[in-house]
Amino acid sequence: MDRAAVVITVALLGLVALGVTGPPRLALALAFVTFVPGWALLGHSGLGHGVARIALAVAASLTICTAAALAMAWLDSWQPFAVLYGLGFAGLAVLRWRSARGPRRLPTVVRPEEIPLVSPAPDAQPAPDVPPAAEVLPAPEIEPRPVEQRRFTVSPNSLRLTHVAVRVVSLPRPPFGPSELTDFFAAVHDRHPFADFHRESDDGATMETRGAQRLQIRRDGVEYAEASPIDFEHARHNAVELLREVQSRLGVHMLANPSCQLRATLGSNADGGFPSSVLARAAGIDLGHTSLLSDTGPVQMGVRFTGQSDDPRHTWHAVLEPEGRAGQVSIEVTTDFWLAAEGPDAVGAYMRRSHRFLTDHVIRFVEALVESTTDEP
């Protein structure tokens, strides 16, 4: 760049001195104004490197030439040739001076291993007042130990079912009679002691057992839900039995499109809580970016998966979310079967299939996710 600046300056000064005009002189003048003064000033400074330094030189050149033009205008003394000669010769002097100094060299550092070792003669003895040098023994080689990583594991045994629900659709039937639903409530009370009964005009009723069991009967469908069940088979048995009672006592002959919903809590082992980065890894999110969402505390995130399966054809949804601060994960699985069921027993079979999907596939997915996260260095 120094050579280019010198060539531009010498060529322009020569053309001006000879009185030559035309495009070559105009091109050289433009190159000089936009580059030479700034490069002479900042070309060898510590500001920027490469293209950045050239850009700074261009900005400085334009600033210097503009300031010179404004100064001539304010002083009412327009002398462009004088400014050209002044900037040109000053730039050449600076560039010449820097060229004479040569490139700046850093001091040479001699590494210890590059210092030649001189072995003393066999008969040479150290001076009496100089103690012999102590023998330097090589440092013992220490074999590095593998870093033990803390592993987190989950097990289906730590799965606690918290909610079981099933919903079936039926053909809309005529409005319920005045005592039809109350007679049904009394008939099932011995085996299913519902404590509350809420009649909703002629469209249906809701029966509950202190919030643990809930049965909703409508003209176009039935929904049964059980919270905190003892086990899945117990909740499935209650649902199948109630659907059988609805079918026989209320004249609902067709149960179609069963939909099952299961909620569970999955804990980790005693070695530690569920890693907070697992769900973020599944969602492809960097935990460092969650600070953009809130400045009051940690941000929890969940993931949702949706898919389709055949035999029989149905859709499924799985949602994983953090559960409190005890290292647990809340799992919700919903399966929608788009078919006409043969009866309550068939609905119970679809409920069992949904539970198997939770315990076989979703749990294994979480285990694989935790395994892949803890295996990272």
C-alpha positions as CSV (number, residue, x, y, z in Angstrom):
1,M,0.0,0.0,0.0
2,D,2.9,2.4,0.7
3,R,4.2,1.8,-2.9
4,A,0.7,2.4,-4.4
5,A,0.4,5.7,-2.4
6,V,3.8,6.9,-3.6
7,V,3.1,6.0,-7.3
8,I,-0.3,7.8,-7.2
9,T,1.2,10.9,-5.6
10,V,4.3,11.2,-7.9
11,A,2.3,10.6,-11.0
12,L,-0.3,13.2,-10.0
13,L,2.3,15.8,-9.1
14,G,4.1,15.2,-12.4
15,L,1.0,15.6,-14.5
16,V,0.0,18.8,-12.7
17,A,3.6,20.2,-13.0
18,L,3.5,19.4,-16.8
19,G,0.0,20.9,-17.2
20,V,-1.4,17.6,-18.6
21,T,-5.2,17.3,-18.3
22,G,-7.7,14.6,-19.2
23,P,-9.1,11.4,-17.7
24,P,-5.8,10.1,-16.4
25,R,-5.2,13.2,-14.3
26,L,-8.8,13.1,-13.0
27,A,-8.5,9.4,-12.0
28,L,-5.2,10.0,-10.2
29,A,-6.7,13.1,-8.4
30,L,-9.7,11.0,-7.3
31,A,-7.4,8.2,-6.0
32,F,-5.2,10.7,-4.2
33,V,-8.0,12.5,-2.5
34,T,-9.7,9.3,-1.3
35,F,-6.6,7.4,-0.2
36,V,-3.1,9.0,0.1
37,P,-3.4,11.5,3.0
38,G,-5.3,9.1,5.2
39,W,-2.9,6.2,4.4
40,A,0.1,8.4,5.2
41,L,-1.6,9.3,8.5
42,L,-3.0,5.9,9.6
43,G,-1.3,3.3,7.3
44,H,1.1,2.0,10.0
45,S,-1.0,2.7,13.1
46,G,-2.5,0.1,15.3
47,L,-6.0,0.9,14.3
48,G,-7.6,-1.9,12.4
49,H,-6.1,-4.6,10.2
50,G,-6.4,-5.4,6.5
51,V,-9.6,-4.0,4.9
52,A,-10.6,-2.2,8.1
53,R,-7.4,-0.2,8.0
54,I,-7.9,0.7,4.3
55,A,-11.5,1.9,5.1
56,L,-10.1,4.1,8.0
57,A,-7.5,5.6,5.6
58,V,-10.2,6.4,3.0
59,A,-12.4,8.1,5.7
60,A,-9.4,10.1,7.0
61,S,-8.4,11.2,3.5
62,L,-11.9,12.4,2.7
63,T,-12.0,14.2,6.0
64,I,-8.6,15.9,5.5
65,C,-9.4,17.1,1.9
66,T,-12.8,18.3,2.9
67,A,-11.4,20.3,5.8
68,A,-8.8,21.8,3.5
69,A,-11.5,22.9,1.0
70,L,-13.7,24.4,3.7
71,A,-10.7,26.3,5.1
72,M,-9.9,27.8,1.7
73,A,-13.6,28.7,1.2
74,W,-13.8,30.4,4.7
75,L,-10.5,32.3,4.1
76,D,-11.7,33.4,0.6
77,S,-8.4,32.1,-0.8
78,W,-8.9,29.3,-3.3
79,Q,-5.5,27.7,-3.9
80,P,-6.1,24.1,-4.8
81,F,-2.6,23.6,-6.3
82,A,-1.0,24.8,-3.1
83,V,-3.0,22.3,-1.1
84,L,-2.2,19.5,-3.5
85,Y,1.5,20.2,-3.4
86,G,1.4,20.5,0.4
87,L,-0.5,17.3,1.0
88,G,1.5,15.5,-1.7
89,F,5.0,16.3,-0.5
90,A,4.0,15.9,3.2
91,G,2.6,12.4,2.4
92,L,5.7,11.5,0.4
93,A,7.9,12.6,3.3
94,V,5.9,10.6,5.8
95,L,6.0,7.5,3.6
96,R,9.7,7.9,2.9
97,W,10.5,8.2,6.6
98,R,8.5,5.1,7.5
99,S,10.2,3.2,4.7
100,A,13.6,4.2,6.0
101,R,12.7,2.9,9.5
102,G,11.8,-0.5,8.0
103,P,9.2,-2.9,9.5
104,R,8.9,-3.0,13.1
105,R,10.4,-6.2,14.5
106,L,9.5,-8.0,17.6
107,P,12.3,-9.2,19.9
108,T,13.4,-12.7,19.3
109,V,12.5,-15.1,22.1
110,V,14.7,-18.1,22.6
111,R,12.9,-21.1,23.9
112,P,14.6,-23.1,26.6
113,E,14.7,-26.2,24.5
114,E,16.6,-24.3,21.7
115,I,19.5,-23.4,24.0
116,P,22.5,-25.7,23.2
117,L,23.7,-27.9,26.0
118,V,27.5,-28.0,26.4
119,S,28.8,-31.0,28.1
120,P,31.9,-30.4,30.2
121,A,35.1,-32.2,29.5
122,P,35.5,-35.5,31.3
123,D,38.4,-34.3,33.5
124,A,36.9,-30.9,34.2
125,Q,36.1,-30.2,37.8
126,P,33.8,-27.5,39.2
127,A,35.4,-24.6,40.9
128,P,35.7,-25.0,44.7
129,D,33.4,-22.1,45.4
130,V,30.8,-23.2,42.9
131,P,28.6,-26.0,44.0
132,P,27.8,-28.7,41.4
133,A,24.5,-28.4,39.7
134,A,21.8,-30.5,41.0
135,E,20.7,-33.3,38.8
136,V,17.3,-32.6,37.3
137,L,15.1,-35.7,37.2
138,P,12.3,-36.0,34.6
139,A,8.9,-35.5,36.0
140,P,6.9,-38.7,36.4
141,E,4.3,-39.4,33.8
142,I,0.8,-39.3,35.4
143,E,-1.8,-41.2,33.5
144,P,-5.0,-39.1,33.3
145,R,-8.0,-40.7,34.9
146,P,-11.3,-40.6,33.0
147,V,-13.7,-38.1,34.3
148,E,-16.7,-39.7,35.8
149,Q,-19.8,-38.1,34.5
150,R,-22.9,-37.9,36.7
151,R,-25.6,-39.9,35.0
152,F,-29.3,-39.5,35.3
153,T,-31.6,-42.4,34.6
154,V,-35.4,-42.9,34.7
155,S,-37.4,-46.0,35.0
156,P,-41.0,-47.0,34.3
157,N,-41.2,-47.9,38.0
158,S,-41.0,-44.2,38.8
159,L,-44.1,-43.5,36.7
160,R,-47.0,-42.4,38.7
161,L,-50.4,-42.2,36.9
162,T,-52.4,-39.2,38.0
163,H,-55.3,-39.0,35.5
164,V,-57.2,-41.4,33.3
165,A,-60.0,-40.3,31.0
166,V,-62.0,-41.8,28.1
167,R,-64.6,-40.1,25.9
168,V,-66.8,-41.8,23.3
169,V,-69.2,-40.3,20.8
170,S,-72.7,-41.6,20.1
171,L,-75.5,-40.6,17.8
172,P,-77.6,-37.8,19.2
173,R,-80.5,-39.3,21.1
174,P,-83.8,-37.6,22.1
175,P,-83.8,-35.5,25.3
176,F,-83.6,-37.3,28.5
177,G,-86.8,-37.9,30.5
178,P,-87.5,-36.2,33.9
179,S,-86.3,-39.2,35.9
180,E,-84.2,-41.1,33.4
181,L,-80.8,-39.8,34.6
182,T,-81.7,-39.8,38.3
183,D,-82.8,-43.5,38.0
184,F,-79.4,-44.2,36.3
185,F,-77.6,-42.4,39.2
186,A,-79.5,-44.5,41.8
187,A,-78.8,-47.8,39.9
188,V,-75.0,-47.4,39.8
189,H,-74.6,-45.8,43.2
190,D,-73.9,-49.1,45.0
191,R,-70.8,-49.9,42.8
192,H,-69.9,-46.3,41.9
193,P,-70.8,-44.0,44.9
194,F,-71.1,-40.7,43.1
195,A,-71.7,-38.0,45.8
196,D,-72.8,-35.1,43.5
197,F,-75.4,-35.1,40.8
198,H,-75.8,-32.0,38.5
199,R,-78.6,-32.1,36.1
200,E,-78.2,-29.9,33.0
201,S,-81.7,-29.5,31.6
202,D,-82.6,-32.3,29.2
203,D,-79.1,-32.4,27.6
204,G,-77.4,-34.5,30.3
205,A,-75.9,-34.6,33.7
206,T,-72.6,-34.7,35.6
207,M,-71.8,-37.1,38.5
208,E,-68.8,-36.8,40.7
209,T,-67.2,-38.6,43.7
210,R,-65.5,-35.8,45.6
211,G,-63.5,-34.8,42.6
212,A,-61.8,-38.2,42.1
213,Q,-64.3,-39.7,39.6
214,R,-66.3,-37.7,37.1
215,L,-69.0,-39.0,34.7
216,Q,-70.5,-36.7,32.1
217,I,-73.5,-38.0,30.1
218,R,-74.6,-36.0,27.1
219,R,-77.1,-36.7,24.4
220,D,-74.2,-37.2,21.9
221,G,-71.5,-38.8,24.0
222,V,-70.1,-40.0,27.3
223,E,-66.9,-39.0,29.2
224,Y,-65.4,-40.6,32.2
225,A,-62.4,-39.4,34.1
226,E,-60.6,-40.6,37.2
227,A,-57.9,-38.5,39.0
228,S,-55.2,-40.1,41.1
229,P,-56.2,-43.7,40.3
230,I,-54.9,-46.6,42.3
231,D,-53.7,-48.2,39.1
232,F,-54.6,-48.1,35.4
233,E,-56.5,-51.4,35.3
234,H,-58.7,-50.3,38.1
235,A,-59.6,-47.0,36.3
236,R,-60.1,-48.9,33.0
237,H,-62.5,-51.4,34.7
238,N,-64.6,-48.5,36.2
239,A,-64.8,-46.9,32.7
240,V,-65.8,-50.1,30.9
241,E,-68.5,-50.9,33.5
242,L,-70.0,-47.4,33.5
243,L,-70.1,-47.4,29.7
244,R,-71.9,-50.8,29.8
245,E,-74.4,-49.3,32.2
246,V,-75.0,-46.3,30.0
247,Q,-75.4,-48.5,26.9
248,S,-78.0,-50.8,28.6
249,R,-80.0,-48.3,30.7
250,L,-80.0,-45.2,28.6
251,G,-80.4,-46.8,25.2
252,V,-77.0,-45.8,23.7
253,H,-76.4,-48.5,21.2
254,M,-73.3,-47.1,19.3
255,L,-70.1,-45.9,20.9
256,A,-67.7,-44.4,18.3
257,N,-64.5,-42.5,18.1
258,P,-63.0,-43.3,21.5
259,S,-60.5,-40.8,22.8
260,C,-58.2,-41.7,25.7
261,Q,-56.2,-39.3,27.8
262,L,-53.5,-40.3,30.3
263,R,-51.5,-38.1,32.6
264,A,-48.5,-39.2,34.6
265,T,-45.6,-37.9,36.6
266,L,-42.1,-39.3,35.9
267,G,-39.4,-39.0,38.5
268,S,-35.7,-39.5,38.4
269,N,-33.4,-41.6,40.5
270,A,-32.1,-40.6,43.9
271,D,-28.8,-39.4,42.4
272,G,-30.3,-36.1,41.3
273,G,-33.2,-34.3,39.6
274,F,-34.2,-34.5,36.1
275,P,-31.7,-32.4,34.0
276,S,-33.2,-29.1,33.1
277,S,-31.5,-29.2,29.7
278,V,-33.2,-32.4,28.5
279,L,-36.5,-30.8,27.4
280,A,-34.5,-27.8,25.9
281,R,-32.4,-30.3,24.0
282,A,-35.5,-32.1,22.6
283,A,-36.9,-28.7,21.5
284,G,-33.6,-27.6,20.0
285,I,-33.3,-24.5,22.2
286,D,-30.3,-23.1,23.9
287,L,-30.9,-22.5,27.6
288,G,-28.9,-19.3,27.4
289,H,-31.6,-17.8,25.1
290,T,-34.4,-18.2,27.7
291,S,-33.2,-15.1,29.5
292,L,-34.9,-13.1,26.7
293,L,-38.3,-14.3,27.9
294,S,-38.2,-13.4,31.5
295,D,-35.9,-11.5,34.0
296,T,-37.7,-12.7,37.2
297,G,-36.6,-16.3,37.3
298,P,-35.9,-19.5,35.4
299,V,-38.1,-20.2,32.4
300,Q,-39.6,-23.7,32.1
301,M,-40.3,-25.2,28.7
302,G,-42.1,-28.2,27.4
303,V,-42.2,-30.2,24.2
304,R,-45.1,-31.6,22.2
305,F,-45.0,-34.5,19.8
306,T,-47.8,-35.5,17.4
307,G,-48.0,-38.6,15.2
308,Q,-50.3,-41.1,13.5
309,S,-50.5,-44.9,13.8
310,D,-52.4,-47.7,12.1
311,D,-54.0,-50.9,13.1
312,P,-56.3,-49.4,14.1
313,R,-55.8,-45.9,12.6
314,H,-55.5,-43.2,15.3
315,T,-53.6,-40.0,16.1
316,W,-51.6,-39.5,19.2
317,H,-50.2,-36.5,21.1
318,A,-47.5,-36.5,23.8
319,V,-46.7,-33.4,25.9
320,L,-43.7,-33.3,28.3
321,E,-43.4,-30.5,30.8
322,P,-41.3,-29.9,34.0
323,E,-43.2,-30.8,37.2
324,G,-42.2,-28.5,40.1
325,R,-38.6,-28.4,41.3
326,A,-38.2,-32.0,42.4
327,G,-36.7,-33.1,39.1
328,Q,-39.9,-34.6,37.7
329,V,-41.6,-34.4,34.4
330,S,-45.3,-34.3,33.7
331,I,-46.4,-36.4,30.7
332,E,-49.7,-36.2,29.0
333,V,-50.7,-38.7,26.2
334,T,-53.9,-38.4,24.2
335,T,-55.0,-41.0,21.6
336,D,-57.9,-40.4,19.2
337,F,-59.3,-43.5,17.4
338,W,-61.4,-42.6,14.4
339,L,-63.6,-45.7,14.2
340,A,-66.9,-47.2,15.5
341,A,-66.3,-49.3,18.6
342,E,-68.0,-52.6,19.0
343,G,-68.9,-52.0,22.6
344,P,-67.5,-51.1,26.1
345,D,-65.0,-53.9,26.0
346,A,-63.5,-52.6,22.7
347,V,-63.2,-49.2,24.3
348,G,-61.3,-50.8,27.2
349,A,-59.0,-52.4,24.7
350,Y,-58.2,-49.0,23.2
351,M,-57.5,-47.6,26.6
352,R,-55.1,-50.4,27.3
353,R,-53.4,-49.7,24.0
354,S,-52.9,-46.1,25.0
355,H,-51.5,-47.1,28.3
356,R,-49.0,-49.4,26.6
357,F,-47.9,-46.6,24.3
358,L,-47.2,-44.5,27.4
359,T,-45.2,-47.1,29.3
360,D,-43.4,-48.7,26.3
361,H,-42.7,-45.9,23.9
362,V,-42.9,-42.5,25.7
363,I,-40.8,-43.8,28.7
364,R,-38.2,-45.2,26.4
365,F,-38.0,-41.9,24.5
366,V,-37.4,-40.0,27.7
367,E,-34.7,-42.5,28.7
368,A,-33.0,-42.2,25.4
369,L,-33.1,-38.4,25.6
370,V,-31.6,-38.3,29.1
371,E,-28.9,-40.8,28.0
372,S,-27.9,-38.8,25.0
373,T,-27.7,-35.6,27.1
374,T,-25.6,-37.1,29.9
375,D,-23.2,-38.7,27.4
376,E,-22.1,-35.3,26.0
377,P,-18.7,-34.2,27.2
